[in-house]
Amino acid sequence: MGYILARAITRKRRESWRMNKDGLIYLVWSDLVGMARTRGVPIADFDRRLESGLGWANAGQAMTPFEHLADNPWGPVDEVRQIPDPETRFTIPGNDMNPVLHAVICDSRAAPGKNWNACVRQFCREAVAELKSETGLDLIAAFELEFLIESEDFHPEAPFSFRAAAVNHNFLTGLEHMLTSAGFTPETVEPEYGRGQYEISCQPRTALKAADAALVSCEIAREAARRFGLRASFTPKPTPNHVGNGCHIHLSLADKQGHNVSSDRSGPLGLGKTAAQFCAGVLKHMEAVLAFTAPSPISYHRLGPHHWSTGYRCIGLQNREAALRVMPGISHDPEKAARGFNIEMRAADCTASPYLALGVLTRAGLEGIRGEFELPSPAKIDPASMTAEERAEAGITALPVSLDAALKALKADEVARTWFTDDLYNTFLSIKSWEADYARSTAPDQTFARYRHAY
């Protein structure tokens, strides 16, 4: 009788969740360390929150990935409003054991209708709007999100193998179902090179929507893993000896008709003039950009020569050791090939806010377009196999090898400094300096473990 009653209650709850008439909806936002922070409100109260949202201490933007608040300009005074963007509302389906999860992505605003100068989503929005205003082009982006799954009785299979997919087929199909139901149908879900490593490839979208998709896809992967008795971590380096998890960011430029205009067969590496200048701008500011795309101390244990994650500032055609990899479209039809043409930023991981990552890439690329920068010579082979003289002649330089070095490069880049408000820039530096200090003063195994758990 108790079992029947429990099943009846479960059915009733599921029906209620599907009808969206009760339960919670989570207001979600990304912060400077790429975390999805949240507060929940009753669904019945959601419409009332569309104008004023929920309050959140300004200083919350200075949270590190751990239980620490970095020095910041706000202290205990004032709060920001987390205001839902109703177009981003999504639902993660439930099952007999788990309720439906309702959520919506927020913009952080100083007040209703007033932008906040430390909102990462607004930072991305303004960057791509400026690109479009000056060039008439949209930035199209897609994220590849690598992650590790594990549990006490989990036994990894061979890299890229069908067996690695088959033994976790329930999890992988459940993950795809949850992503699709939420409105973020993936391009692929697949086993990767590392032990227990898998990947979600997101579909291409305009930049802000692409960042939204990356944020939500990571959270859905974590939730799907939990439901199947697993744990998913997007940490860039699970252990010192483990294969790293990257977040490769694919970029292209589209005209107002939505046509990909990134390619030109007569251009360098098949790049169109504007796309080549965009890439040249990213390369010019790569060291500063890296502070935002690889922003944790352990990010630099993933990056480096011979890791297929890049250790050099360079561009190359289908070169996985280049920071920027040019990827031509694959088709005998030139028009179809042009649609698939894109540039992959390989020096990135999921400790980055996707909004900051796309925002800084856009800003750097726009500098290249404004200045009509020339693209440097491409790396035709692994840069690590070239002599120092050959790299110098080609303008290929080593990337920063630590977060400290990347932050130093950021501080030295006077142009990059102009991309940010004082509050966003100084708070980001405060957080990341704290993280670098933490890593220096903590045993490596403990540092890796904390990032593995946090992300």
N, C-alpha and C positions, 0 to 999 in steps of 0.2 A: 504493500500500500504506500509506504514511504517513498519507494523508488518511483512508483507511478505518479505520485504527487510531485516529486522533484522534477520528473520529466515534463509534467504539465506546466510547472512553473517556468522551466527552461524554455518551453515552446512559447509561453505567453510573453516572456521577456524578449525573446528573439523577434516575435511579431511586433512588440512595442518598439524595439530598437530600429527595426526596418521602417516602421511608420514615422520615425524621427520625432516622436511626441514626448519622449522623456529621456533622461540621462544627461550626460555632460557633452559639451563641445570644447575642445582644447584650443586655446589661442596660442599659436606657435610663432616664435621669431628666432632668427639667427643672430648670434652675437659675434664679438671680435675673435673668439677662439673656435668658431665654427660649430658651436653647440646649438642644438634646438631647444631653447628654453620654452617654458609653457606655464599657463594658468588655465584652469577650467571654469566654465560657467554652465549653468543649466541651459539646455537647448531652448527651453521655453523663454529664456531671457535673452537669447542671442540677438534678436533684432534690435533690442534696446542698446546693445553694445556696439552697433555699427558706427555710431557717431563718435562716442567718447571712449570706447574700448575699456581697457583696464589699466590702472596705474602700476608703475614699476619704478623702483628707485633708479635715478640716473646712474648711480654708482654700480648698479647691477651690470652695466656694460663693461666694467673693469674686472669682472670675475675671470679667474684663471680656469683651466680645465679641472682644477681640484678645489678643495675647500679653502680658498684664499681670495681675498679682494686686493687687487693691486692698487698702488697709489693712483689717485685720479683727481680731476678738478672739481668734483661735485661733493664728495664726502656724504654726510647724512642729509644734505639739503636738496629739496626739489625731487620731482619725479616726472617720468616720461609716460606718455599714453601708448599702450600697445593696441592699435586700432586695426580690426580685421579688414582684409581685402576680400570681399565676398566672392570675387571671381576665383579665388584660390581654395574655396571650401572643398574638402574631400572626405571620403568615408573609407575606412578599412573594414572589410566585412568581418563579421563574427562567426562563431560556430557554437557547438553545444557547450563548450567550456569557456568561451571568451565572448564578451559583448562586442557589438559594433563599436568602432572608435570613430568619432567625428572630430574633425579638426579644421582649422583655417589658418592661413599664414597672415601675419600682421606686419604693418609698417609701424616703426617707432616714431611717434610724433611728439613735438613739444607741447602741442595742444591740438584739438580737432581743427584740421585744415592748415596746420602750421608744421612744416617739416622740422625734424630734429637733426642737428648737424653731426650726430654720431650714429645715425641709422645706416646699417650696411646695405639694406635693400634700396634705400634712397640713393646711396652712393653709386650703386650699380645702375639704377634707373637714370641718374643724371649723366653718367658717363656715356651710356649708349645713346641717350637723347642728343648729347653734344656731337657724337659721331654722326648721327643721322642728320642733324642740323647742318653740319659742315660738308657732308659728302652725299647726302641723300640715300645712304646705305644703312641697312640693318645688320647688326652682328647676329649671326646664327651660331648656336653652340650646342654641344652634346658632351656629356660626361661619361667616362668609363670609370666605374667604381669597383675597386678590388677590395675584397674583405676575407677575413679568416673565420671559419667556423670551427667550433671545438666543443667538447663535453668530456666528462670523465671516461665514458666508454666509446669515444669517437676514434676511429682508426682510419687515417687518411689513405687514399688510394693513389695510383700513379698520376702524375701531372697530365692534364688535358684528356684524361682517359674516359672512355664511355663508362667504365666501372665507377669512376669518381662521380659521374652524373647519376648512374643507376642506383647506387647505394643511398643517395640523398634525393632520389626522384620526388618523394613526397614533399620534402622541404622545398625543392626547386619549383615544382608545379604550384605548391601553395604560395610561394613568393610571387610567381608570375600572376597568379589569380588575384592576390592582394594588390599588387601594383596596378594591374589593369582595372580592377574595380575602383581604385582610387583615382583613375584617370591618367596614369603614368605608365602605359603599356611599354615594356622595354623592347629594344631592338633584339637583344640576346640576353640569356642567362646561362652561364657556362662554367665548367671547372677551369681553373687556371694552373699556372706553373708551380706554385708553392704547395706545400703539404697542407691540405685542408683549405686551400684558397679557391675562391669563386669570384665571379665578376658579373655585375649588371652593366649593360651598355644602354644608356638612355637614348631616346629618339632626339633628333635635332629639333630645336625650338628657338624662337627669338630669345635673346640673352637673359632677360629677367625671368621668363618662364623656364628656361633651361636651369637657372640657379634654383628656382622653386623645385623643379623635378629632382635635382640632385639632393637637396635637403630632405625632401620627403622620401625618396627612394632609400636613402641610408636608414631612416627611421623605420620604414616598413621592413627592410631586411632584418633589422634588429628584432622587431616584433615577430616576424615570421620564424626566425631562429628560436626565439623563446618558446613559441607555441609548439615547436617540434623538439623541445628538450635540448636545444643547442644554444650557443652564445656566438654572436657575430661581432667581430671587431674590425674596424677600418683603420686601425693604427698603422702608420707607415712602416713600422718595423716591429713585429711581435717579439722577437728576441734578437740578440746580436747576430745569430747565425741563420735566421729564418729569411726566406724570400720576402721582400718588401711588398707592401700594398700601395699602389699608385692611384692617382685620380687623373687620368689623362683627359685633357680638355680639347675638344675638336672645334675648330673655328672656321667660319666662312663668311663672306660678305654677300648680301642680297640686295637687289634693287627694289624699287617700289612695287614691281610686279611679282616679287618673290623669287626672281631668277638668281641663281648663284653666279656672281660675276667675279669670282676669285681667280679664275684660270684664264690663261692666254698661251696658246701653244708656242708663240714666238717669244714669250717672256722667260726670265731666269727661273729654272726649275718648273716651268709651266705656269708660273704665277702671273696674274694680271698686274698692271702697273700699280694700282692702288693697294692690292693685296701684298705686293712686294714691299712697298713703302711701309705698310702696317707691320709686316714681319721685321723689317729693319728697325722700326721703332721699338718693338718688343725686345729685340736683341740688344739694342743700344742701352736699354734700361733693365736688362735681364737680372742683374745682381740685386737691384732694388725690388723688382717684381718678386724675386724669389722669397723675400721676407714675408710675402703675403700668400704665395702659392705653396711654399714648403716651410711653414711657420713654427715648427716645433723643434726642440733639440734633437729628437730622434729622426726627424726628416732627413738629416744629413748622414745618418747611418744607412739610409736607403739609396741616396744619390751617390754617384761616383762612377768611375770608369769600369767597364765590363759588367755592369749590373743591368744593362738594358733600361736604365732609368735616367741616364745621362750624367756626365760630370763636366761637360764643356759647354760654353756659350757659342753655339753654332747652329746652322740650319743645314738640312740635307734631305735629299729625295729618298723617301722610304728608309731613312737611316735612324734606327732605334737608339743609337747612342748620341744623337743630336738633341739639343734642348727643344728645337722646333723641327718637326718631321713633316715634310710635305707629302701628302697622300693623294695621288691622282685618282680620279674616278675610273672605275673598271667597266668598260663597255666598248664594243666596236662602234657604237653610235656616238659621235662626238657630243651631241646634246645631252645624252644620258651620262656620259663620262663627266661633262662639265657640272652636272647636278651633284655628283658625288665628290667633287674635288674639295679638299679641306686641308687645314694646317693643324697639326696636333702639338699642343704644349705638353711635354712629357715630364717636366720638372714640377710636379704638383702632387699633392696628396690630400686626404680627407681630414687632416687637422686644420685645413683652411676653410674659412667661410666661402661658399661658392659665390656669394655676392661680391665679396672683396676680391676674390681671384679674377672674376670676369671684369670687375670694375677697373682693376689696375692693368690688366691686359688691354682693355679698351683704351685707357688713357695713354699707355705706352705706344700702342699702335697708332693712335691719333697724332701723337708727336711726330711719328715717322711720316705720316701723310702730310702734316703741316709743313715739315721741313724738307719734304721730298727726299728722304734719306735713300741712299743706294744700298741695295742688298749686298752683304759681304760674300766672299767666295764660299760656295757650299762645301760641306764635308762629304767627300765621296766614299770615305772608308771610316772605320772606327777612329775617332780623333786620338785615342790613347795609343794607337799603333803608329801614329805619325811622330816624327822627330820634333823636338822643341822648335827648331828652325822652321820646319814646314808649318807648324801650327801658327807661329808668329807671322809668317808670310801670308797665311790665309786669314789672319785676324781672329783666330780661334783661341780663346782664353779659358782657363779653368774657372768653374763656378765656385762660389763660396763653399767652404767645407764644414761650416758650422753655423748655427743660428747667430752666434755673436758676429761672425764675419758678414752674414747677410744684413744684420741690423746696422753694422758699420757702413756697409755699402749704401743702404737706404739713407742714412744720415748724411752721407757725402753727395747724394744725388739731389742737387738743388732744384732741378726740374720736377722730379718726382714729389718733392715736398709741396709743390704748388697744387697737387691733385687733391689734397686733403684739408679739411678744416683742422684748426688747432686741437680741438677736443678729441676728434677721432685719431689724429696722428699721435698726439702725446699719450693718449690712453693705450693705444696699440703698443707703442714703444715700452710703456710701463709694464704692461702684461708680459710682453715677450722678453724683456730684460729680466723680469722675475723668473720666468720659465728657464731661461739660460742659467741664471744663478742657481736655481733649484737643481738642475741637472749636474752642474759642476760640484755641488755639495752633497750629492746623493749617490749611493752605490748604483752602478749601472743596471744591475738586475732589478733593483727596486724601481728605477726610472722607467725601464721598459715595461715592467708590470703595471705601473700606474697609468701610463698612456694606453696600454693594451686594454685596461679596464675602462678608462674614461671614454675611449672612442670605439 
